């Protein structure tokens, strides 16, 4: 598949591809070694060096609008960049991007939170999930109560990405208990920008992969009214905007990993000889490679279709849910096949396959489980919001 890209867009994709091959992939063994020492990801100084190198070539704020100093790439180009980054499991991202809902901040909040986040001097996290509330916002129990001109926040959040490293949080709390009991989440939940120094605490949650989420505790944390992001009672809409900001980017990154794993599988199959023949001659191996290639091509179209709809200003939620569901399921099948192709070697930590095996399992859970995606897709179809005839024509 070859998109009708401009010369500049092709240059962007090629630059990222070369950067990943020359700068990022060589760090894979270092990341694996750190993991054996119970350390996650890249050292802060190494990540900063890579990001600085990229910024010298203009790669800063891939999704950040140009008026805020970013590249302002289209959704399709952002997806293609993510595919290239996904060819390595090293957790690298270009600097200069901020959570999309921070662009709704007031001018004063932008100075305190948005601009420092873009420049990398502040780190944020998004906190809506609770021990008893995942995709069901009606189950949120964290509350914020008025006390004069202030709000007092009490509750617990869990599985918060970057929560242990962040110095401020976008936390969602119930501010209208009656509306919340009646299921009117569009009126009952508010988003607050809360600095860590206000008193919330965190502790890390150990996981089977690179993802290191945290649990956050708010024990009567007092914040001024100026901490409200957007409007009081309108936080749920912001939460949905954050969650749907780029769901297509998750399977896009997985797509890059799948491409590389199948390439590794084919190389191994050509060179691994059993009973006098390369295993590439075995039908069992050929079928695993063929099925994986079909899955990859289908996933590519789903991701790019969703991204195209974003660029076209269409309602892309159905397409993004389909891409995430298909990507999560198929990526896990592909890594399992390619580990099988490698046999015992695939199970060792000498190759990156076992790492991808653990990492890709998360794709079926976070930012909307497979079950939630299926629920969304089916509901949109049954209610007439989407059609099996697609969006063409």
FENWO-V874081 format. One record per run of one state. SS is the DSSP state (H for helix, E for strand, C for the rest). FROM is the first residue (numbers start at 1). LEN is the number of residues. Records with the same first field share a line. If there is no record, write none. Layout:
BEGIN
SS: FROM-LEN ; FROM-LEN
END
This chain:
BEGIN
C: 1-6 ; 37-7 ; 57-9 ; 69-6 ; 86-14 ; 105-2 ; 120-4 ; 128-2 ; 131-2 ; 134-3 ; 140-3 ; 148-2 ; 161-7 ; 175-2 ; 182-3 ; 199-2 ; 205-9 ; 230-4 ; 244-4 ; 272-1 ; 275-2 ; 282-1 ; 312-5 ; 343-1 ; 348-5 ; 365-5 ; 383-11
H: 7-30 ; 44-13 ; 66-3 ; 75-11 ; 100-5 ; 107-13 ; 137-3 ; 177-5 ; 185-4 ; 196-3 ; 225-3 ; 235-9 ; 248-24 ; 279-3 ; 283-29 ; 317-26 ; 344-4 ; 353-12 ; 370-13
E: 124-4 ; 130-1 ; 133-1 ; 143-5 ; 150-11 ; 168-7 ; 189-7 ; 201-4 ; 214-11 ; 228-2 ; 234-1 ; 273-2 ; 277-2
END
